[in-house]
Amino acid sequence: MAYSIVMFMLRLILRLIARVTVYGMEKVPPNDTSFIAVTNHIGRLDIALAYYLLDRKDIIMLVAEKYKEHAISRILAQAINGIFVDRFNADLNAMREILRRIKKGGYL
């Protein structure tokens, strides 16, 4: 339920503030194939665009550990099933979770 609410809000906000044009979407692998996508991460909306464009529940979003401290970002990350990652140390638990989700067909 939380995921649906977050996605509704995300789509509404992006439609109000941006005109999104996508080129090359046909190059994205089919839904039964895992892959890794990377954004430039110029701003906060880069993350939202991945969810907006791919429209999949099995996106594996990596979230910096610093966002655990803030209630709103923690709730949003949990709603989209994000994985908190320690950016400064080898986070083996996060890597195991990422690999588990990729093996199930998730998009990283």
Backbone hydrogen bonds, N-H to C=O, Kabsch-Sander energy under -0.5 kcal/mol:
donor,donor_aa,acceptor,acceptor_aa,energy
5,I,1,M,-2.0
6,V,2,A,-2.6
7,M,3,Y,-2.6
8,F,4,S,-2.3
9,M,5,I,-2.4
10,L,6,V,-2.6
11,R,7,M,-2.6
12,L,8,F,-2.3
13,I,9,M,-2.7
14,L,10,L,-2.6
15,R,11,R,-2.2
16,L,12,L,-1.7
17,I,13,I,-2.1
18,A,14,L,-2.0
20,V,18,A,-0.6
21,T,19,R,-0.5
27,K,24,G,-2.1
28,V,25,M,-1.5
33,T,30,P,-1.9
35,F,106,G,-0.6
46,D,43,G,-1.0
47,I,44,R,-0.6
48,A,44,R,-0.8
49,L,45,L,-2.2
50,A,46,D,-1.1
50,A,47,I,-0.5
51,Y,47,I,-1.1
52,Y,48,A,-2.6
53,L,49,L,-2.9
54,L,50,A,-2.1
55,D,51,Y,-1.8
59,I,56,R,-0.5
60,I,107,Y,-4.6
61,M,59,I,-0.8
62,L,60,I,-0.5
63,V,83,I,-3.0
65,E,85,V,-1.7
67,Y,64,A,-1.9
68,K,65,E,-1.8
69,E,66,K,-0.9
70,H,67,Y,-0.5
71,A,69,E,-0.5
74,R,70,H,-2.6
75,I,71,A,-2.6
76,L,72,I,-2.5
77,A,73,S,-2.5
78,Q,74,R,-2.2
79,A,75,I,-2.2
80,I,76,L,-1.8
81,N,78,Q,-1.0
82,G,77,A,-3.4
83,I,61,M,-3.0
84,F,82,G,-0.5
85,V,63,V,-2.9
87,R,85,V,-0.8
91,D,89,N,-0.7
92,L,90,A,-1.2
95,M,91,D,-2.0
96,R,92,L,-2.4
97,E,93,N,-2.0
98,I,94,A,-2.6
99,L,95,M,-2.6
100,R,96,R,-2.3
101,R,97,E,-2.2
102,I,98,I,-2.5
103,K,99,L,-2.3
104,K,100,R,-0.9
105,G,102,I,-1.9
106,G,101,R,-2.4
107,Y,58,D,-1.7
108,L,35,F,-2.4
108,L,106,G,-0.5
